[in-house]
Amino acid sequence: MSENVTTAEHGHIAAGEHASGHPGPGLYALVAIALVVLTFMELAVYYISFLQPLLVPILILLALAKFLLVGGFYMHLYYDQKIFSIFFVFPLILACFIGAALMMIFSALEARVIL
């Protein structure tokens, strides 16, 4: 009960949220349900024949949504200080650029190979 008490220094605390600013078990359950729904959407997109031309972009968007939910809630990036988000996102962006550069380099080298 002391977790959901309104205090002068914290203001009103929303339902399911702890005094520390982190969400309670109810919100984690909702995020888990959302992740399950997104997973079923991924499976449905794969088996719906008229969506096959758009399969990869749709799956990438669904994977990005799942990544943001997991990173934001289960890794507490949404509720912690922004510096932790920067420490997480900057290396991720750097890894994406390195991966893209490697793909471009190896695809250019593959084009030069004569069989």
DOMAR-358423 format. One line per 8 residues: for each residue x, y, z of C-alpha. Coordinates in steps of 0.05 Angstrom, whole numbers. Example, Ala and Ser with C-alpha at 12.3 -4.5 7.8 and 13.67 -1.06 7.14 Angstrom:
246 -90 156; 273 -21 143
This chain:
0 0 0; 57 48 14; 79 42 -58; 16 74 -86; 13 133 -38; 12 203 -66; 69 245 -38; 87 318 -45
155 304 -75; 134 252 -126; 64 278 -144; 9 230 -163; 31 158 -176; -7 123 -231; -40 55 -219; 9 -2 -227
70 43 -219; 117 39 -160; 142 99 -120; 210 93 -153; 180 110 -221; 186 40 -248; 124 3 -271; 90 -51 -231
76 -123 -250; 11 -104 -286; 47 -63 -338; 99 -117 -349; 42 -166 -361; 11 -119 -412; 78 -112 -447; 86 -188 -448
16 -195 -479; 34 -142 -531; 97 -182 -548; 56 -245 -556; 7 -209 -602; 65 -181 -643; 94 -251 -649; 28 -278 -674
24 -220 -723; 93 -240 -750; 69 -311 -760; 5 -288 -793; 42 -242 -841; 86 -301 -862; 26 -345 -880; -19 -292 -913
-5 -299 -987; -23 -229 -1010; 27 -198 -960; 86 -238 -988; 112 -179 -1031; 115 -137 -968; 140 -193 -922; 209 -165 -905
188 -93 -890; 129 -115 -847; 172 -165 -808; 226 -111 -798; 174 -63 -770; 144 -115 -724; 214 -135 -700; 230 -62 -687
167 -54 -646; 185 -116 -605; 256 -90 -596; 231 -23 -570; 183 -56 -521; 236 -103 -494; 290 -49 -491; 244 3 -462
208 -37 -409; 247 -100 -391; 314 -65 -395; 284 -5 -358; 310 45 -410; 244 81 -412; 245 97 -337; 319 106 -324
363 166 -338; 372 184 -411; 447 173 -408; 434 98 -402; 392 101 -466; 449 137 -501; 499 85 -477; 453 32 -506
432 65 -571; 499 94 -594; 535 27 -599; 474 -3 -632; 474 50 -686; 549 41 -694; 541 -34 -702; 487 -23 -755
534 22 -794; 591 -28 -788; 546 -85 -811; 521 -44 -871; 593 -25 -889; 614 -98 -886; 556 -119 -930; 574 -66 -981
647 -85 -981; 634 -160 -989; 581 -150 -1042; 630 -107 -1082; 685 -160 -1074; 636 -214 -1095; 620 -176 -1158; 694 -175 -1177
704 -250 -1169; 706 -286 -1236; 687 -359 -1235
